[in-house]
Amino acid sequence: MLFSCLAKISVDKDKIVVDKLLFRPTVILDMFEDPSKARKKLKWKYSYDFFLNFGSTYRERKEKFRRSVKN
């Protein structure tokens, strides 16, 4: 999952370092549930694209980090 997200935003996986103290392998699995019941009963529509949101968050944090390093 992580590497497919990184590929979507053109980040080389060799640049990623995983801190074992912060790694939570089950958290991401909890994010992906089947929304079909909510769609059917509540007529709910999901309006966000996961990869678009991931890329946006990544770019924002990257820029914030760059600014903090310059100061």
NORQUI-V717447 format. One record per residue. SS is DSSP state (hx for helix, st for strand, lp for the rest). OMEGA is omega as a letter, one per 20 degrees, with the letter a starting at -180 (999 if undefined). Layout:
ss->SS omega->OMEGA
ss->SS omega->OMEGA
//
This chain:
ss->lp omega->a
ss->hx omega->a
ss->hx omega->r
ss->hx omega->r
ss->hx omega->r
ss->hx omega->r
ss->hx omega->r
ss->hx omega->a
ss->lp omega->r
ss->lp omega->r
ss->lp omega->a
ss->lp omega->a
ss->hx omega->r
ss->hx omega->r
ss->hx omega->a
ss->lp omega->r
ss->lp omega->a
ss->lp omega->r
ss->lp omega->a
ss->lp omega->r
ss->lp omega->a
ss->lp omega->a
ss->lp omega->r
ss->lp omega->a
ss->lp omega->a
ss->lp omega->a
ss->hx omega->a
ss->hx omega->r
ss->hx omega->a
ss->hx omega->a
ss->hx omega->a
ss->lp omega->r
ss->lp omega->r
ss->lp omega->a
ss->lp omega->a
ss->hx omega->r
ss->hx omega->r
ss->hx omega->r
ss->hx omega->a
ss->hx omega->a
ss->hx omega->a
ss->hx omega->a
ss->lp omega->a
ss->lp omega->r
ss->lp omega->r
ss->lp omega->a
ss->lp omega->a
ss->lp omega->r
ss->lp omega->a
ss->hx omega->a
ss->hx omega->r
ss->hx omega->r
ss->hx omega->r
ss->hx omega->a
ss->hx omega->r
ss->hx omega->r
ss->hx omega->r
ss->hx omega->a
ss->hx omega->r
ss->hx omega->a
ss->hx omega->r
ss->hx omega->r
ss->hx omega->r
ss->hx omega->r
ss->hx omega->r
ss->hx omega->r
ss->hx omega->a
ss->hx omega->r
ss->hx omega->r
ss->hx omega->a
ss->lp omega->999
//
